[in-house]
Amino acid sequence: MKLTRVDSVPSRPNPHGVVARLLHDGSHAFVMHLTLEPGQAIAPHATPVDVLFYVLEGSGRAHQGVESVDISADTIIESPKGTAHGFSNTGSGLMRVLAIKLQGSE
């Protein structure tokens, strides 16, 4: 059994300037743990694979294509490949999100 503690994984540099920890990089899925401080955002961008986002903590706005909606903990957002998506932390505390890229969806 392989266990990974989020706080034991170093953050990876990224163009959004948020804390991003790679938790899993497998043949079928890529899992990244993202932490956004209040006011931080991940600019809309498209990926070549389907992505699921699971909000673990906090609140904010999700942006996908021309849509923007409020999001909070225990929400899953599905983003099809090729569709621009992004997030902004509009709350007063941390926003933590799991980004799961589905590798087999290419």
C-alpha positions, -999 to 999 in steps of 0.1 A, spaced: 0 0 0 13 34 -10 3 64 12 10 100 4 6 128 29 -2 161 11 20 181 34 50 159 27 49 166 -11 68 198 -22 49 224 -42 57 225 -79 63 258 -98 34 268 -119 23 298 -140 -6 306 -115 16 311 -84 -5 288 -63 7 259 -41 4 229 -64 14 194 -51 16 164 -75 0 135 -55 -2 109 -83 11 106 -119 -1 74 -133 -10 60 -167 -47 67 -162 -49 97 -139 -28 127 -128 -38 141 -93 -28 176 -82 -36 192 -49 -41 230 -53 -42 256 -25 -54 291 -33 -50 319 -8 -79 344 -6 -78 365 -38 -56 341 -57 -68 327 -90 -60 301 -116 -64 318 -150 -87 301 -175 -68 276 -196 -76 245 -217 -62 210 -213 -60 182 -238 -77 158 -214 -109 157 -193 -104 171 -158 -124 167 -126 -121 192 -98 -131 184 -63 -133 213 -38 -120 201 -5 -122 233 14 -132 270 10 -153 288 -15 -148 307 -47 -158 309 -84 -153 283 -111 -150 295 -146 -156 272 -176 -160 284 -211 -184 314 -208 -199 302 -175 -190 312 -139 -206 297 -108 -200 299 -71 -184 268 -56 -178 255 -21 -165 224 -3 -178 190 -15 -185 202 -50 -172 184 -81 -167 203 -114 -163 184 -146 -144 200 -174 -142 184 -208 -109 184 -227 -103 215 -248 -127 237 -226 -111 266 -208 -114 263 -170 -102 283 -140 -109 292 -104 -107 321 -81 -108 321 -43 -134 347 -33 -136 335 3 -118 347 34 -99 314 40 -79 288 20 -94 271 -9 -82 236 -15 -90 217 -47 -80 183 -61 -75 184 -99 -78 150 -115 -67 148 -151 -81 117 -168 -52 105 -190 -72 80 -209 -95 107 -223 -71 119 -249 
